[in-house]
Amino acid sequence: MNMILLRKGRCSMKINDSDDKLFFGNLNYDVTEEDLREMLLHFGDIVSINHKQMKGSAIIHFAEPADAELAMKSLEDMDFFGRKLRIEWPDEIISVESN
C-alpha cells in the first residue's frame, strides 16, 4: 500500500510496504531505550528498537502496522523529555518541496 503524507509546504510518499517501522527524531540525548519502551507500551508489541542515542533518533519496529500508525498519529509533535518528537516512516520517504 502506498501512502501519501501531506504536510505544509511538502508532499511525502511512502514507497515501501514496511508499515510496521517508525523513525523517531529530535530525541533528547538523555532518552534511553527503556524510556522509549515505556512511552510506546500502550500502542502494542515492539519487535525491536534501534536507538542511536548520540544522534537523538531511533527506529522502532512494531509487531503490527496498525500499531505503528496509531503511535504516529497519537505521538506526533508530542513533547518528550523537553523536545518535540519528529515521527516519520523511515528511509522509504521521498519528499517533494513546494515553491
Phi, psi and omega in degrees: 000123173274143182231137176253125179253123182254134174223157180306122175084359178202162178232130178241138177237130177279123186251012181229152181271014179279077184275004186256008180236144177230145172264127175249120179239172182063031178284141172299141182293346177276349181292133178254170176300322179297320176300318179296315179300317179298317180297326188261357187298336180278356184256002179121183183286141178255127178281313180200159174231122175255093188262119175258080188303318183284350176256353179069038181213166178202150169251123180253126179255112179271155178291328183232136177303323180297327178292319178296316180296318178297317179299317180298312182294324185280328189254348183303132181069011177288144174279123182225115183057039175082008179227144179283122180295144171242117184239129181216164168289135186290167179013335183280008184270132168244140183241144175238116180280141175263155179267000000 
